[in-house]
Structure formats: structure tokens, C-alpha cells
Amino acid sequence: MSSDSKLTQTDEEMADVLINQFQSVFVDEGLDPISSIVEGVIDMVSNSSASAEPDGLKITFTVDQVSDKLLKLQENKSSGPDGFHPMVMRQRQCASELAVPLCVIFQESCESGQLPLDWKLANISAIFKKDIRQDAKDYRPVSLASSWQD
């Protein structure tokens, strides 16, 4: 149902109503998205590869660290917009093959301070919360990002 209490007729109209609702309640907290990624990276490499340098923290990724992270992905998660299912990436042979290029991508991303555009994508689904199914206010957005971002 749209904000003017009209029932939507098409999937496109329904999507527009939900988009408008979700945008109306969205709060931009002004967070730098890269900072939360860097914090996660620092946690991942804190024991062995992060070393303080005069100009700040130097983060270095190793193939073994990336491979270990892939082997620990939760198999029960869905694949995100990248289409890679964690069950496949978690297989030892696949993890060892993916670890090298991912290590290079992670290192370049960290050094440049930029994430690849595909890594900023997420699938958004509207999940019914309570009350009236026809009211957009009774839904909440849930995003499904790439599984390696856990």
C-alpha cells in the first residue's frame, strides 16, 4: 500500500513504495564504510602481520591468512550478489586457489583505501515485521552481502 493508502498493482509499484519507506527511515550515521572494513581487517591480521610504522599502521595480507579465513566461512549462509556460495569457497582446493588473487585484491584495496565496486553491493529483501501486510511501514529491509564479509 502506498503512502496515500492506494493498493499497488504491479511489482514495480510495490518496490517503489518499499524503497520510499526504507529511505524515509534511513539514518545516515556519517560513518566511513572503509573504516569498518579496516577494523575487521586489523582484527583478522592482528596477531602476525600488522606492524606499527612511523606513519601509521601497515597491514599486510598473507595467502595463508586469506586461505584460513575462507576455510572458516559458514556453509549455512546464502551466496550474496557475487554468486559465490560459502560452501564452495570453503572447500580446501577452492580456498587455496582463491587465496592468492584475493590476497592481492585485499592488499591493493587496503593500500588504495578503495573497495571494488562489486563489494559494495548487497541484495535487499523486505521482511514482514507485524500488523498489516499491505502497509509498507510494517516491513524492514534486510541486506545480504557477500559471504566473505562476515
Summary of the structure (lengths in Angstrom):
residues: 150
radius of gyration: 19.8
end to end distance: 34.4
largest distance: 61.6
contacts: 346
relative contact order: 0.16
helix: 48%
strand: 12%
